[in-house]
């Protein structure tokens, strides 16, 4: 438990910013399908690593926690991609 709300808010904001930055790193060095593929791979590895690290504070095994986080990331990516296709032409 965090000692106060400010600590929780700041740590949440920093974590979100770092997590959002990871998938765009390949686009600084490349473009097109190469950057998309690299972003996908980096995101999978990052999701697994976060899940595995999460096991340090839970009772689950590191590989099960890593796989769970990876699958959640894949599902979220598919859903948001679908929403982008469905509503992207509205703008």
N, CA, C and O atoms as CSV, one atom per row, in Angstrom:
chain,resi,resn,atom,element,x,y,z
A,1,UNK,N,N,0.838,-1.176,0.000
A,1,UNK,CA,C,0.000,0.000,0.000
A,1,UNK,C,C,0.881,1.237,0.000
A,1,UNK,O,O,1.897,1.292,0.693
A,2,UNK,N,N,0.481,2.223,-0.782
A,2,UNK,CA,C,1.259,3.447,-0.882
A,2,UNK,C,C,1.025,4.328,0.342
A,2,UNK,O,O,-0.068,4.323,0.908
A,3,UNK,N,N,2.048,5.089,0.755
A,3,UNK,CA,C,1.908,5.932,1.934
A,3,UNK,C,C,0.914,7.083,1.741
A,3,UNK,O,O,0.293,7.525,2.708
A,4,UNK,N,N,0.758,7.566,0.520
A,4,UNK,CA,C,-0.222,8.630,0.293
A,4,UNK,C,C,-0.687,8.628,-1.156
A,4,UNK,O,O,-0.127,7.925,-1.998
A,5,UNK,N,N,-1.706,9.412,-1.437
A,5,UNK,CA,C,-2.302,9.444,-2.769
A,5,UNK,C,C,-1.381,10.053,-3.812
A,5,UNK,O,O,-1.409,9.645,-4.973
A,6,UNK,N,N,-0.569,11.019,-3.419
A,6,UNK,CA,C,0.355,11.641,-4.364
A,6,UNK,C,C,1.391,10.643,-4.859
A,6,UNK,O,O,1.714,10.623,-6.047
A,7,UNK,N,N,1.911,9.823,-3.968
A,7,UNK,CA,C,2.882,8.807,-4.367
A,7,UNK,C,C,2.250,7.831,-5.341
A,7,UNK,O,O,2.865,7.462,-6.342
A,8,UNK,N,N,1.029,7.412,-5.057
A,8,UNK,CA,C,0.325,6.487,-5.944
A,8,UNK,C,C,0.075,7.122,-7.305
A,8,UNK,O,O,0.266,6.474,-8.335
A,9,UNK,N,N,-0.346,8.372,-7.321
A,9,UNK,CA,C,-0.644,9.058,-8.578
A,9,UNK,C,C,0.608,9.249,-9.422
A,9,UNK,O,O,0.586,9.012,-10.630
A,10,UNK,N,N,1.690,9.673,-8.797
A,10,UNK,CA,C,2.929,9.912,-9.532
A,10,UNK,C,C,3.510,8.609,-10.058
A,10,UNK,O,O,3.942,8.550,-11.209
A,11,UNK,N,N,3.530,7.568,-9.241
A,11,UNK,CA,C,4.078,6.291,-9.706
A,11,UNK,C,C,3.218,5.710,-10.821
A,11,UNK,O,O,3.747,5.087,-11.743
A,12,UNK,N,N,1.920,5.898,-10.755
A,12,UNK,CA,C,1.032,5.429,-11.814
A,12,UNK,C,C,1.278,6.192,-13.115
A,12,UNK,O,O,1.319,5.591,-14.188
A,13,UNK,N,N,1.438,7.498,-13.025
A,13,UNK,CA,C,1.683,8.313,-14.213
A,13,UNK,C,C,3.015,7.967,-14.866
A,13,UNK,O,O,3.094,7.846,-16.089
A,14,UNK,N,N,4.054,7.808,-14.067
A,14,UNK,CA,C,5.372,7.466,-14.603
A,14,UNK,C,C,5.345,6.081,-15.244
A,14,UNK,O,O,5.899,5.891,-16.327
A,15,UNK,N,N,4.715,5.127,-14.595
A,15,UNK,CA,C,4.617,3.773,-15.146
A,15,UNK,C,C,3.869,3.767,-16.473
A,15,UNK,O,O,4.274,3.087,-17.415
A,16,UNK,N,N,2.789,4.515,-16.545
A,16,UNK,CA,C,2.012,4.591,-17.780
A,16,UNK,C,C,2.817,5.243,-18.893
A,16,UNK,O,O,2.782,4.781,-20.034
A,17,UNK,N,N,3.533,6.300,-18.580
A,17,UNK,CA,C,4.340,6.982,-19.587
A,17,UNK,C,C,5.439,6.075,-20.130
A,17,UNK,O,O,5.670,6.037,-21.338
A,18,UNK,N,N,6.108,5.357,-19.260
A,18,UNK,CA,C,7.159,4.435,-19.699
A,18,UNK,C,C,6.558,3.319,-20.544
A,18,UNK,O,O,7.095,2.975,-21.596
A,19,UNK,N,N,5.448,2.758,-20.084
A,19,UNK,CA,C,4.799,1.684,-20.827
A,19,UNK,C,C,4.298,2.122,-22.190
A,19,UNK,O,O,4.325,1.341,-23.140
A,20,UNK,N,N,3.844,3.357,-22.296
A,20,UNK,CA,C,3.357,3.868,-23.575
A,20,UNK,C,C,4.505,4.190,-24.525
A,20,UNK,O,O,4.322,4.158,-25.742
A,21,UNK,N,N,5.669,4.494,-23.997
A,21,UNK,CA,C,6.819,4.847,-24.826
A,21,UNK,C,C,7.474,3.624,-25.464
A,21,UNK,O,O,8.002,3.718,-26.573
A,22,UNK,N,N,7.448,2.490,-24.787
A,22,UNK,CA,C,8.146,1.283,-25.257
A,22,UNK,C,C,7.767,0.897,-26.685
A,22,UNK,O,O,8.670,0.679,-27.492
A,23,UNK,N,N,6.487,0.799,-27.046
A,23,UNK,CA,C,6.157,0.346,-28.399
A,23,UNK,C,C,6.508,1.324,-29.516
A,23,UNK,O,O,6.559,0.918,-30.677
A,24,UNK,N,N,6.752,2.595,-29.207
A,24,UNK,CA,C,7.065,3.530,-30.287
A,24,UNK,C,C,8.563,3.667,-30.554
A,24,UNK,O,O,8.958,4.343,-31.503
A,25,UNK,N,N,9.391,3.043,-29.742
A,25,UNK,CA,C,10.844,3.135,-29.920
A,25,UNK,C,C,11.285,2.730,-31.325
A,25,UNK,O,O,12.090,3.449,-31.916
A,26,UNK,N,N,10.800,1.609,-31.902
A,26,UNK,CA,C,11.259,1.235,-33.249
A,26,UNK,C,C,10.981,2.289,-34.321
A,26,UNK,O,O,11.700,2.348,-35.318
A,27,UNK,N,N,9.970,3.108,-34.140
A,27,UNK,CA,C,9.620,4.107,-35.140
A,27,UNK,C,C,10.608,5.275,-35.177
A,27,UNK,O,O,10.581,6.074,-36.113
A,28,UNK,N,N,11.475,5.384,-34.175
A,28,UNK,CA,C,12.539,6.381,-34.204
A,28,UNK,C,C,13.678,5.946,-35.119
A,28,UNK,O,O,14.456,6.779,-35.584
A,29,UNK,N,N,13.777,4.657,-35.375
A,29,UNK,CA,C,14.895,4.115,-36.135
A,29,UNK,C,C,14.497,3.521,-37.473
A,29,UNK,O,O,15.362,3.261,-38.310
A,30,UNK,N,N,13.222,3.301,-37.693
A,30,UNK,CA,C,12.762,2.630,-38.899
A,30,UNK,C,C,11.351,3.103,-39.213
A,30,UNK,O,O,10.819,3.996,-38.554
A,31,UNK,N,N,10.765,2.500,-40.212
A,31,UNK,CA,C,9.398,2.847,-40.574
A,31,UNK,C,C,8.717,1.665,-41.231
A,31,UNK,O,O,9.328,0.615,-41.428
A,32,UNK,N,N,7.474,1.834,-41.563
A,32,UNK,CA,C,6.727,0.810,-42.276
A,32,UNK,C,C,6.550,-0.473,-41.489
A,32,UNK,O,O,6.483,-0.468,-40.259
A,33,UNK,N,N,6.475,-1.568,-42.223
A,33,UNK,CA,C,6.207,-2.873,-41.617
A,33,UNK,C,C,7.346,-3.327,-40.705
A,33,UNK,O,O,7.115,-4.076,-39.756
A,34,UNK,N,N,8.558,-2.887,-40.981
A,34,UNK,CA,C,9.693,-3.245,-40.123
A,34,UNK,C,C,9.497,-2.684,-38.716
A,34,UNK,O,O,9.693,-3.389,-37.726
A,35,UNK,N,N,9.114,-1.430,-38.636
A,35,UNK,CA,C,8.882,-0.811,-37.327
A,35,UNK,C,C,7.676,-1.428,-36.632
A,35,UNK,O,O,7.687,-1.610,-35.415
A,36,UNK,N,N,6.637,-1.750,-37.397
A,36,UNK,CA,C,5.445,-2.372,-36.806
A,36,UNK,C,C,5.798,-3.734,-36.221
A,36,UNK,O,O,5.396,-4.054,-35.102
A,37,UNK,N,N,6.551,-4.541,-36.976
A,37,UNK,CA,C,6.947,-5.869,-36.492
A,37,UNK,C,C,7.841,-5.759,-35.261
A,37,UNK,O,O,7.671,-6.507,-34.299
A,38,UNK,N,N,8.792,-4.829,-35.290
A,38,UNK,CA,C,9.675,-4.636,-34.136
A,38,UNK,C,C,8.880,-4.163,-32.921
A,38,UNK,O,O,9.127,-4.613,-31.802
A,39,UNK,N,N,7.938,-3.268,-33.137
A,39,UNK,CA,C,7.094,-2.780,-32.049
A,39,UNK,C,C,6.279,-3.910,-31.441
A,39,UNK,O,O,6.142,-3.999,-30.221
A,40,UNK,N,N,5.741,-4.772,-32.291
A,40,UNK,CA,C,4.967,-5.918,-31.815
A,40,UNK,C,C,5.843,-6.830,-30.956
A,40,UNK,O,O,5.434,-7.249,-29.873
A,41,UNK,N,N,7.050,-7.136,-31.441
A,41,UNK,CA,C,7.959,-8.004,-30.691
A,41,UNK,C,C,8.388,-7.403,-29.364
A,41,UNK,O,O,8.395,-8.081,-28.336
A,42,UNK,N,N,8.743,-6.131,-29.395
A,42,UNK,CA,C,9.153,-5.450,-28.161
A,42,UNK,C,C,8.001,-5.418,-27.159
A,42,UNK,O,O,8.209,-5.609,-25.961
A,43,UNK,N,N,6.793,-5.178,-27.650
A,43,UNK,CA,C,5.628,-5.135,-26.763
A,43,UNK,C,C,5.363,-6.488,-26.122
A,43,UNK,O,O,5.033,-6.559,-24.938
A,44,UNK,N,N,5.504,-7.567,-26.898
A,44,UNK,CA,C,5.316,-8.908,-26.334
A,44,UNK,C,C,6.324,-9.186,-25.227
A,44,UNK,O,O,5.966,-9.671,-24.153
A,45,UNK,N,N,7.576,-8.876,-25.498
A,45,UNK,CA,C,8.627,-9.102,-24.498
A,45,UNK,C,C,8.383,-8.238,-23.260
A,45,UNK,O,O,8.538,-8.710,-22.134
A,46,UNK,N,N,8.005,-6.982,-23.464
A,46,UNK,CA,C,7.753,-6.083,-22.330
A,46,UNK,C,C,6.570,-6.569,-21.494
A,46,UNK,O,O,6.629,-6.544,-20.265
A,47,UNK,N,N,5.499,-7.010,-22.154
A,47,UNK,CA,C,4.348,-7.531,-21.410
A,47,UNK,C,C,4.743,-8.762,-20.593
A,47,UNK,O,O,4.364,-8.889,-19.428
A,48,UNK,N,N,5.504,-9.663,-21.208
A,48,UNK,CA,C,5.919,-10.859,-20.477
A,48,UNK,C,C,6.790,-10.482,-19.284
A,48,UNK,O,O,6.620,-11.023,-18.191
A,49,UNK,N,N,7.723,-9.553,-19.494
A,49,UNK,CA,C,8.623,-9.147,-18.409
A,49,UNK,C,C,7.854,-8.510,-17.254
A,49,UNK,O,O,8.134,-8.796,-16.090
A,50,UNK,N,N,6.894,-7.655,-17.567
A,50,UNK,CA,C,6.094,-7.025,-16.511
A,50,UNK,C,C,5.301,-8.080,-15.755
A,50,UNK,O,O,5.220,-8.038,-14.527
A,51,UNK,N,N,4.716,-9.027,-16.481
A,51,UNK,CA,C,3.972,-10.103,-15.827
A,51,UNK,C,C,4.864,-10.952,-14.943
A,51,UNK,O,O,4.482,-11.316,-13.831
A,52,UNK,N,N,6.060,-11.269,-15.441
A,52,UNK,CA,C,6.993,-12.070,-14.650
A,52,UNK,C,C,7.426,-11.310,-13.396
A,52,UNK,O,O,7.515,-11.894,-12.316
A,53,UNK,N,N,7.693,-10.022,-13.534
A,53,UNK,CA,C,8.067,-9.216,-12.366
A,53,UNK,C,C,6.914,-9.088,-11.378
A,53,UNK,O,O,7.129,-8.998,-10.170
A,54,UNK,N,N,5.690,-9.079,-11.900
A,54,UNK,CA,C,4.513,-9.000,-11.029
A,54,UNK,C,C,4.462,-10.193,-10.082
A,54,UNK,O,O,3.927,-10.092,-8.978
A,55,UNK,N,N,5.018,-11.320,-10.511
A,55,UNK,CA,C,4.992,-12.523,-9.676
A,55,UNK,C,C,5.823,-12.362,-8.403
A,55,UNK,O,O,5.689,-13.157,-7.472
A,56,UNK,N,N,6.673,-11.349,-8.357
A,56,UNK,CA,C,7.453,-11.106,-7.142
A,56,UNK,C,C,6.568,-10.694,-5.972
A,56,UNK,O,O,6.938,-10.883,-4.813
A,57,UNK,N,N,5.393,-10.128,-6.276
A,57,UNK,CA,C,4.501,-9.695,-5.201
A,57,UNK,C,C,3.207,-10.506,-5.156
A,57,UNK,O,O,2.305,-10.200,-4.375
A,58,UNK,N,N,3.118,-11.526,-5.982
A,58,UNK,CA,C,1.950,-12.413,-5.967
A,58,UNK,C,C,2.416,-13.828,-5.670
A,58,UNK,O,O,3.614,-14.072,-5.528
A,59,UNK,N,N,1.484,-14.753,-5.576
A,59,UNK,CA,C,1.850,-16.139,-5.280
A,59,UNK,C,C,1.913,-17.000,-6.537
A,59,UNK,O,O,2.093,-18.214,-6.443
A,60,UNK,N,N,1.766,-16.390,-7.711
A,60,UNK,CA,C,1.785,-17.138,-8.963
A,60,UNK,C,C,3.209,-17.360,-9.436
A,60,UNK,O,O,4.131,-16.654,-9.026
A,61,UNK,N,N,3.380,-18.354,-10.308
A,61,UNK,CA,C,4.698,-18.590,-10.886
A,61,UNK,C,C,5.009,-17.491,-11.902
A,61,UNK,O,O,4.099,-16.888,-12.471
A,62,UNK,N,N,6.290,-17.235,-12.124
A,62,UNK,CA,C,6.701,-16.149,-13.000
A,62,UNK,C,C,6.268,-16.387,-14.435
A,62,UNK,O,O,5.867,-15.444,-15.116
A,63,UNK,N,N,6.336,-17.616,-14.909
A,63,UNK,CA,C,5.977,-17.878,-16.304
A,63,UNK,C,C,4.469,-17.784,-16.522
A,63,UNK,O,O,4.035,-17.307,-17.571
A,64,UNK,N,N,3.664,-18.225,-15.559
A,64,UNK,CA,C,2.204,-18.121,-15.695
A,64,UNK,C,C,1.775,-16.656,-15.669
A,64,UNK,O,O,0.909,-16.244,-16.440
A,65,UNK,N,N,2.375,-15.887,-14.793
A,65,UNK,CA,C,2.055,-14.470,-14.706
A,65,UNK,C,C,2.503,-13.739,-15.973
A,65,UNK,O,O,1.800,-12.858,-16.468
A,66,UNK,N,N,3.668,-14.107,-16.491
A,66,UNK,CA,C,4.164,-13.507,-17.733
A,66,UNK,C,C,3.277,-13.824,-18.920
A,66,UNK,O,O,2.975,-12.945,-19.728
A,67,UNK,N,N,2.856,-15.084,-19.031
A,67,UNK,CA,C,1.966,-15.469,-20.132
A,67,UNK,C,C,0.608,-14.781,-20.021
A,67,UNK,O,O,0.035,-14.358,-21.025
A,68,UNK,N,N,0.102,-14.673,-18.804
A,68,UNK,CA,C,-1.182,-13.996,-18.608
A,68,UNK,C,C,-1.108,-12.549,-19.085
A,68,UNK,O,O,-1.995,-12.084,-19.800
A,69,UNK,N,N,-0.065,-11.846,-18.697
A,69,UNK,CA,C,0.085,-10.448,-19.092
A,69,UNK,C,C,0.268,-10.329,-20.606
A,69,UNK,O,O,-0.236,-9.388,-21.219
A,70,UNK,N,N,0.984,-11.275,-21.208
A,70,UNK,CA,C,1.184,-11.259,-22.651
A,70,UNK,C,C,-0.137,-11.441,-23.385
A,70,UNK,O,O,-0.421,-10.714,-24.336
A,71,UNK,N,N,-0.944,-12.400,-22.954
A,71,UNK,CA,C,-2.249,-12.623,-23.591
A,71,UNK,C,C,-3.156,-11.417,-23.425
A,71,UNK,O,O,-3.871,-11.051,-24.358
A,72,UNK,N,N,-3.140,-10.801,-22.268
A,72,UNK,CA,C,-3.948,-9.594,-22.063
A,72,UNK,C,C,-3.504,-8.500,-23.035
A,72,UNK,O,O,-4.340,-7.811,-23.620
A,73,UNK,N,N,-2.205,-8.342,-23.204
A,73,UNK,CA,C,-1.688,-7.347,-24.147
A,73,UNK,C,C,-2.107,-7.629,-25.578
A,73,UNK,O,O,-2.448,-6.707,-26.319
A,74,UNK,N,N,-2.087,-8.902,-25.976
A,74,UNK,CA,C,-2.506,-9.273,-27.332
A,74,UNK,C,C,-3.989,-8.974,-27.533
A,74,UNK,O,O,-4.382,-8.420,-28.560
A,75,UNK,N,N,-4.801,-9.339,-26.558
A,75,UNK,CA,C,-6.247,-9.097,-26.662
A,75,UNK,C,C,-6.539,-7.598,-26.762
A,75,UNK,O,O,-7.347,-7.173,-27.588
A,76,UNK,N,N,-5.888,-6.813,-25.930
A,76,UNK,CA,C,-6.094,-5.360,-25.967
A,76,UNK,C,C,-5.648,-4.789,-27.315
A,76,UNK,O,O,-6.312,-3.908,-27.861
A,77,UNK,N,N,-4.535,-5.278,-27.854
A,77,UNK,CA,C,-4.057,-4.801,-29.155
A,77,UNK,C,C,-5.057,-5.115,-30.264
A,77,UNK,O,O,-5.328,-4.267,-31.114
A,78,UNK,N,N,-5.604,-6.321,-30.259
A,78,UNK,CA,C,-6.581,-6.706,-31.286
A,78,UNK,C,C,-7.844,-5.850,-31.175
A,78,UNK,O,O,-8.371,-5.378,-32.181
A,79,UNK,N,N,-8.319,-5.657,-29.954
A,79,UNK,CA,C,-9.534,-4.853,-29.757
A,79,UNK,C,C,-9.309,-3.407,-30.197
A,79,UNK,O,O,-10.145,-2.843,-30.903
A,80,UNK,N,N,-8.205,-2.806,-29.794
A,80,UNK,CA,C,-7.972,-1.408,-30.162
A,80,UNK,C,C,-7.715,-1.258,-31.660
A,80,UNK,O,O,-8.105,-0.250,-32.250
A,81,UNK,N,N,-7.072,-2.236,-32.280
A,81,UNK,CA,C,-6.879,-2.202,-33.731
A,81,UNK,C,C,-8.234,-2.262,-34.430
A,81,UNK,O,O,-8.482,-1.522,-35.382
A,82,UNK,N,N,-9.106,-3.145,-33.952
A,82,UNK,CA,C,-10.450,-3.253,-34.520
A,82,UNK,C,C,-11.243,-1.968,-34.367
A,82,UNK,O,O,-11.940,-1.548,-35.291
A,83,UNK,N,N,-11.138,-1.340,-33.196
A,83,UNK,CA,C,-11.820,-0.061,-32.987
A,83,UNK,C,C,-11.266,1.020,-33.913
A,83,UNK,O,O,-12.014,1.857,-34.419
A,84,UNK,N,N,-9.964,0.996,-34.128
A,84,UNK,CA,C,-9.358,1.952,-35.054
A,84,UNK,C,C,-9.861,1.758,-36.474
A,84,UNK,O,O,-10.124,2.731,-37.181
A,85,UNK,N,N,-9.996,0.504,-36.894
A,85,UNK,CA,C,-10.542,0.228,-38.223
A,85,UNK,C,C,-12.001,0.666,-38.322
A,85,UNK,O,O,-12.423,1.237,-39.327
A,86,UNK,N,N,-12.760,0.392,-37.270
A,86,UNK,CA,C,-14.186,0.697,-37.292
A,86,UNK,C,C,-14.474,2.196,-37.249
A,86,UNK,O,O,-15.368,2.679,-37.944
A,87,UNK,N,N,-13.725,2.922,-36.445
A,87,UNK,CA,C,-14.028,4.333,-36.230
A,87,UNK,C,C,-12.994,5.285,-36.821
A,87,UNK,O,O,-13.164,6.501,-36.734
A,88,UNK,N,N,-11.937,4.764,-37.413
A,88,UNK,CA,C,-10.875,5.609,-37.951
A,88,UNK,C,C,-11.326,6.523,-39.072
A,88,UNK,O,O,-10.774,7.610,-39.244
A,89,UNK,N,N,-12.310,6.105,-39.829
A,89,UNK,CA,C,-12.767,6.920,-40.957
A,89,UNK,C,C,-13.695,8.057,-40.523
A,89,UNK,O,O,-14.064,8.898,-41.343
A,90,UNK,N,N,-14.071,8.090,-39.255
A,90,UNK,CA,C,-14.970,9.141,-38.774
A,90,UNK,C,C,-14.272,10.487,-38.629
A,90,UNK,O,O,-14.914,11.534,-38.721
A,91,UNK,N,N,-12.966,10.464,-38.404
A,91,UNK,CA,C,-12.229,11.696,-38.153
A,91,UNK,C,C,-11.844,12.351,-39.401
A,91,UNK,O,O,-11.213,13.407,-39.375
